[in-house]
Amino acid sequence: MKVEQLIVLLLVISLVLAGVNTFIAINLSGSFEKLHQGLSELSKAVAGAYTVTPPSTVTPTAEVLPSEIRIGVIVPLTGPNAYNGFLMSRGALVAEKAINQMGGVLGRPVKVIIEDETPTAEGAVLAAEKLITVDKVVGIVGFYKSFTTKAVMESVISKYGVPLFTAGWSDALTAAHNKYVFRAGPLISGQIDQWVEFIEWLAKKTGRKRFAAYSENTDYGVEFQSAVVKKLKEHGIVEVVVDLYHDYLATDFTTDLIKIKEAKPEIFWTATVSSNVMTMIKQADAIGLKKEVIMLAVADGFYYTDEYKKVVGESGDLVIVTSFHKAGTIYTEWTPIMDQIYKELGFGEDIEFYITLQVCQDVLLLAQAINKAGSINPDKIVKALETYEFMSPWGKIKFMMEPTGPYYHQWIPSMLFLQFQGLQLKVVYPPELAETELVLPS
């Protein structure tokens, strides 16, 4: 064989071998990529994942990230709503652990920084200013009261442009169409029709039609009660005999309750904070009003059973409340994962209160949106929140974007009506979900 032919033969063999190696490399690469994806999906299911895209695969462009991603949490740690703030804080800590188990956000660990909402708008504003300017948070969640949310929206969020999630119920919060404000939870208009329907069902079922309304004199209380009373009067099924408000910071309702008793109501309804409801129940029982009425309460916290039993005792039996969560209910595959982390943190067996679940969810939503955006830029986070559907332990969430009204940056959970029977909560409405029959006071 000539030298030239040998060289050509060697070249052909080299090319063939190179092709084989390339083929093997490509196929092995594809296999490893599939394996990586499969492990990512598995780890998400086991470790408490929060996004479809693994954090390590998303890289922000032309953006320097901090060493940790900070999310602010503003909840009441002092004042009459401190117990609810305690429950809300737990939700933030559950979400923080869940996110960090999956490698954080954009490859960075997440840290929640909790500040006191205080009973005043001024206190909430100071907390928000501190979180944004000192702690450099990328977003804020929490806010038990609507008026504190409103103050922060108007004086802080509009100034700095930081995404905010609120647990406040006032329609005005999302009706303002602030670009940076979201709510994945209850709002008043989403509950009014359900409350009116239930009250009218109750009147027809029991024959008790004299109705008394007595709520706090805040944006939340006035907005809620005025709408319910208006619809009840329009429908004419019940007779509204009391339409009265109390001071938000009041601690003694006896004088008003005596006046209400004189009007001889058969159904008593209140929309106020949990501490007020518990005091009101005891005082209504003390003057003999409670045994004369079916007592309904909108307030969202006092039905946390152990606390309710301790504070109200036997006076609290037969009160009917609403709930957006009952412990042990599984809404998505993420619910038991968050329940497990809740247990690991020493908080209890399952997440027991919806406000805990909502704050947990809101931190998870912010984390998912940052990953989807590939950035901590506020406008990019907002765009992601508006664009994508997100998973949460409370349901699959796609924010509404109505051009007018409160259904903007809004998602609404379902509502249950529960009655304390032997101081245990039982679902009594809607009928298709009822665990037991309604029990009337004797």
Summary of the structure (lengths in Angstrom):
residues: 442
radius of gyration: 27.1
end to end distance: 113.5
largest distance: 120.7
contacts: 1531
relative contact order: 0.13
helix: 49%
strand: 17%
